[in-house]
Amino acid sequence: MSEQEKANIHSAYQIAAEMTYIVAVGLSKAREKSEARKMHRHQKNRTPFSN
């Protein structure tokens, strides 16, 4: 395998790792927002003195 091919493979793995990180961060942010909306909705619908 030539040095160029090795460099291309290394670059492809690096890009894949970066994309995986971006997707993981995006999904965790979306989950945080979803949970925050659920909590807000739950607090809004509570009646006084309810448990």
Secondary structure, DSSP 8 states (H G I E B T S, - for coil): --HHHHHHHHHHHHHHHHHHHHHHHHHHHHHHHHHHHHHHHHHHT--TT--
